Amino acid sequence: MLKRSISLVFVLFLIASTTNWLYAQDDDTTAKSGSFYSSIGFGVPADVHSAATMGIGLPGVSTYNGFSPNIANPAHWGLINFTQGNIAIGLNTFESVDNSTSARNTIVNIDGFQFALPLLRNKLGVSLSFTPIVRTDFKRRENGFFNSLPGLNQDNVQYVITTQGTGGVNRFELGFGYQPFENISFGYGFSANLLSINNDVTPLFSNPQYSSTPYEIGIEGYEFGHRFGFFAYKANLLRQGDQLSFGTAVTLPVTIEAERSLSAFRSINQQRQLIEFNENNADRNGNVTLPLEFNTGLTYNLSRFTNVVAELQLQQWSNAEFSFNTTQQEYFKNRMRMGLGAQFHPYRANQRGGFFSNFKYSLGTTYDNGHLSIQDQDIETVLFHAGLGLVSRTSRSSIDLSFHYGIRGTESSNLVKENIWGFKLSLNLAELMFIQQRFQ
């Protein structure tokens, strides 16, 4: 009986690896899951936003703000003047449709946290942060037929497999920024990239002789990574009081030597035991490679009240690797994401002009050609962003709230189109310690 169970799990594992997942959606249901496309490969890229540029939907490599730490560009850490902390959460809803079904999924995530402090004010600073890099959050359903195992009285067996996926790749980073010259700074970040993906699989069968035994597929591993940043600015460029800033950040590729487990609980001699089905298999070990990433941008401050931001992000997903599923790896393609936004900061006036002058306002739009190409269709994403920030009158702390809406994918070629909307909330605390640093 145990050998038959092991054989059945391997049959289902093979089916789940090769079946046409393009039709896999729950119809008219709400679940704690994210984008359908996060079920492909090892997930979808998690866009990282600094608190100051969250409302325009851009990372913020070229935008410096003294009220909150910058996560996108390590070079900004050399500019900080006082201790800063930040934590952000986000909620996203995905309305997905294909040619036959529809689904609605909602998920809440921690978008990261960061703590930064100056060792030498406006000269040398350090940062400690956590950010998701790739997310795998999905729920899918597959169905079909397979040949019955020998000895069972049915030629074909119908199956329905429901898979709930969670996890991804998270980055824990420690880095520093240094400003050697008045208008130029550099930065470096050393990170531990943790891969953890869990797929809980629940099968159902038309033949009652097959037991519906849930099993779990887990992929885990870690590797260290490196990130570099550069930032420069020039004041009074076109007129008195303006400023042009340029920033760029490069994240080197990371190859994680990962291990995949296939396990389930079975009753053996009336005791519930966890069984590893692929403990000695050659396919238990594999590589997951995160791509080379390049971010660059320009920020033009017309005055201390208004600025315009344009940024470009490139990721070399054509060189990414997911050796556990080479079929899905073939869908990877180079990704380009670009955006444009503007911000207005009336709270910076010496005398505030009423209730609405207490806020900062942001608007932006982004286009993403996607990191996947399926059946000659790029999985593109267009998003529109708006942000509202409230700055404390008695400190440099602030609360930033941003909203976004957009479309991902297409219904052509039996693919999935997603309407996406959600919000992000960031709490930024400044001058937490109110003490002079010992290094000064």
N, C-alpha and C positions, 0 to 999 in steps of 0.2 A: 504493500500500500504506500509506503514511504517513497519507494522508487517511482511509482506511478505519479505521486504528487510532485516529485522533483522534475520528472519529465514534463508534466503539465505546466509547471511554472516556466520551464525553459521554452516551451511552445508559445506561451503567452508573451514572454519576454521578446521572442523573435517576432511575433505578430506586432507587438507595440513598437518595435524598432523599424518595421517595414511597411505597416499599413498606411493608407492615405489619410493623414491627419488633417488635411485641408478642410474636411467637412466636420471636424470635431468641435462642436459647441453644445452647450446646454441651451435648450430653447426656453425663452421667457423666464429665466431664473436669475436670482441675485446671489452672488457668492463672494467670499472674501478672496478675490483673485484679481490679477491685473491684466495686462495686454495678452491677447491670444498669441502674439508673435514671440512672447517670452518662452514659449514651449519649444522653440527651435534652437538647436545648439545648446549653449550654456546660458542663454538669456538675452535680454535687450539692454543696450547701454543705459545707465542711469545718469541723466544729465545733472551735473554738479553746478549749482549756482551760489555765488557769494550773496550774502544778505543784501548788500547795497544794490545789486543788479537783478535780484530775484523777480522784481516786478516787470522787467523787460525781457525775461527769459533767456538771459545770456550769462556765461560763466563769470565775466568781470575781470579778465586778465589785464585790461587797460584802464580800469576804473578804480581809483583809490578813494576810500572813504574813511576818515578818522574815527567814525562812530562805531564801526564793527569790523571784525577781522575778515580778511580776504582768503578764501579757500582755493581760488583758481590759479593764483600766481604766487609762488614762494618768494619772489623778489619784493612783494609788498610787505613782508614781515620785517624788512629792514627800515621801514618808514614809521612804524608804530611808536606812539608817544606815551601810551599808558596801557595797563592791563585790560584785556578784552576777552569776552566769552560769547559764544553763540550756540544755540541749539535750534534745529528746524524740523518740522514735521509736515507731511503732505497727505492730501486725500485726492484720489483719482477715481473717476467713474468711466467705464468703457462700455459704450453701446455698440455691440458687434453684430454684423449681419453678413450672411453669404447668400447663395442662391436658394437655400432651402430653410434656414433657421435663423434665429436671432438670440442674443444673450445680453445680459446686463451684469457687469461685475464691478465691485467697488472694493478698494483697498486703501488702508491707511499705513503709511511708512514713516520711519524716522529718516529724514533726509540728511542727517549728519550733525555732528557737533564739533566745535573747535575752541581751543583755549590758546591765546597768544599773549606774550608779554615782552616788554623791551628789556634787554640787558644793558644796552646803552641807548638812550632815547634818540629816536630819529637816526640811528646808526646801525644797531645790531639788535635783532629780535628773534625769538624762537616761537614755534607753533607746534601744538599737539592736536591731532584731529582724527575723526572717524568719518568716512564717507562710503556709501555704497557705490560700486563701480559698474556692476552688471547685476540685473535683477531677473529672477525666475519666479514668477507668481502667476499661476494659471490653473484652470480647471478645464479638462477636455474629456470628450466621450467618443469612443471608437466602437464600431460594430462590423460584423462580417461572419464568415463561416470558415471552419477548418475541418480536416479529416479526423474522424474519431480515432482514438488510440486503439490498438489491437485488443480484442476481447470484449469490446463494448458494442452493444446492439444498435448502432446508429452510424450511417455513412458520413453525414455531415452534421456538425454541431454549430449552432448559432451562438455567438458571444457578444457581450457588451462590456467594454472595459472603460472604467472611469478612473482618470488620473488626476491627482491634486499635486501640483508642483510648488515648492517654496525654496527660497534661498537665493544664491548667487555668489558674487565676489564682493567682499568688503575690504576697504583699505584703511589700515591704521598707520598714521604717518607722523613722524617727528622730523622737523626741519628748521632751518634758520634762513634769515635774510640779512643782507649786508649792503649798506649804502656807502661806497668808497668815495663818491663824488656827490656834489650837491644835487644834481638832477638825474643821477643814474644809480640803480640798485640791482643786485643779483640775489638769487635764492636757490636753495637746494632742499629737497625732501627725500628722506629715506623711509620706506614703507614696508609693511608686512601685508601681503595680499592673501586673504583667506578665502578659499573656495569651499562652499558647503551647499550642496543641492540635494534635496530630498523629494522623491516622487512616490507618493502613496497610491498604490494601484489596487483597485477593487474589481474583480471580474465576476460576471454573471453568465450562466450557460442555459441553453434550452434543454439540455439533457441532464436530468436530476442525478445521474450517476457521477457527474463531475461536481466536486465540492467547490464552493465559491470562497477560496482562500485568499484574503488580502495579502499582498507582499509589498516590500519597500525596496526601491532602488536609490542608493545613496552614492554621491561622488564627493570626495573630500581631498584637500591638499592645501599647500601654502607655498609661497615663494616671496622673496624680497624684491623690491623695485626701487627705481630712482626717478626723480623728477627735477627739472631745472627751470628757472624762471629769470626773466629780464624785464626791467621797467625803466622808462625814461620819460621825462616831461620837460616842456618848455613853456614858460609864462610870457605874457605880453607879446604874443606872436603876431597877431593881426591887429590887435587893438589893446588898449589898457585894460587889464583885469581879466583877459582871457587866458586859456591854457590848453595846450595840445599834449596828450599823453599817449604813449605807445607801450604795449605790453605783449609779451609772448611767453609761452610755457610749453615745454616738451616733456612728455612721459615716455620713457623707454619701454620696449616690449618686455613682457614677463611670461615665462613658460613655467607652468605649475605641473609638477609630477604628481598626478592624482591617482586615487584608488577608488574603484567602483565596487560597491557591495550589492548583492542581491539576496535578500533575506525574508523570512516569514516565520510566524509562530505556528507550530504544529503540535498536536497531542500525541505524545509517545509514551506508551505504558501508563496512560491516564495522567500524564504530566505535561504541562504546556512548556514547550522549549523553543528557543529561537534557533533556526537553522540557517546557516550560510550556504547558499547553493553554488556559488562560484568561487569558493575559498581558494582553490588551487588552479583556477583557470587562467590561461594566458591573457585573456581580455580584461582581467581585473585591473590591470595597470594601464595608464595612458597619459597623454599630455593635453593640457588646456593652455593655450597661448593667448594672452591679452595683447591687443595690437599696439603699435607705435601710435602716439597721439600728439598732435600739434595744434596749439591754440594761439591765435594772435588777434589783436584788435587795436582800434583807435578810439579815443574819447576826446571830444572837443568841448571844453567848458566855455560857453559864450560869456558867462559871468559866474559868480558864485551861486546864482539861483537856477541856472539852466545848463544842461549838458546833453550832448548827442553821442550815442555809442554805436559802433559797428564792429562786429567780431566774426571771425571765421574759425571753425573747428574742423580738423581733418583727422580721420582714424583709418589706419591701414588694415582694414579687416580682411583684405585678400590674403594676408599672411597670417591671420589668426588660425588657430588649430583647435579642433575638437575631435580627437582620435577615437572617442567612444561612439561617434556616429559620423562616419565620413560622408554619408549621403547628405546629411544636413550641413556639414561643413562646406560642401560645394555651393551652398546658397550664399556664403559670405562674400561681400564685395566691399570695396573702399567706400567709406562714409564721408560725406561733406555736410556740415551744418553751419548755416550762416544766419545772421539776424541783424536787425536795426531797431534802436529804441531811443527814447528821449525821456528826460526826467526834469521835474520842476520842484524847487526847494524853497517855498516861501518862508519857512520857519527860520531861515538864516538872516532875515531882515532884522535890523536893530529894534524896530518897533513892529509888533505883529498886528495885522489888520483885521483880526476877528477869529472866529472859531476855525474856519477853513485854512487859515494861514498856519495852523499848528501841524499840518501834515506835509508829507512829501508825496509827489504823484509820479507815476511811471506808466508808460505805454510802449509796447514793442511787438514785433512779429518775427517769427523764425521759420526757416525752411530747412528740412532735413531730407536728403535723398535716400537715407536708410542704409543699413548695413547688410540688408538681405535683398537678393534678386531671385524670385521664384517664378518659374515658367516665363522667363524674359520680362517679368514685371518687377520694377523697383518698388519696395515698400516705403513710400514717401510719407512724410508727416509735415503738415502745415499747422502752426499754432499761433494764436493771438493772445497777448498777455496784457494785464493791467495790474498796477500795484498801488498800495496805499501804506504809508508809514507814519507812525506817530513817535515823535521825539520828546523825551522828558524835558520839562523846563528846568529842572533842578540838577540834572546830570546828563551825561552823554549817552545814556541808555536809550534804546528804541525798540519798538515792535513793528515788524513789517508783515503785511498781508498781501499776497498776490493771487490773482485769478488767471486761469488760462482755459482756452477752448480751441479745439482743432480737429483735424481729420487725419487718420492714418490708413494706409493700404487702399485696396480697391476690390470691388466685387467681380472684376473681370477674371477670366481663367480660373473660376471656382475658388478665388481667394476670399479673404475676409476684410471688410471695411469697418473701421472703428471710428466712432465719434467720441472724442475725449474731452472731458471737462473736469476741473478740480481747483484746488487752492493749496497754497503753502503758507505756513505761519512760522515766522522766525522771531525768536526772542534774543536780543542783543544787549549784553550787560557790559558796561565800560567802567573803568576805574573801580574795580571790585575791591581792591585791597587798601587803597588810599595810603600807601606807604612808599617811601623812597626806596628804590632798588638798591641792594647792597653793593652791586657791581659799579655804582656810580660814585 
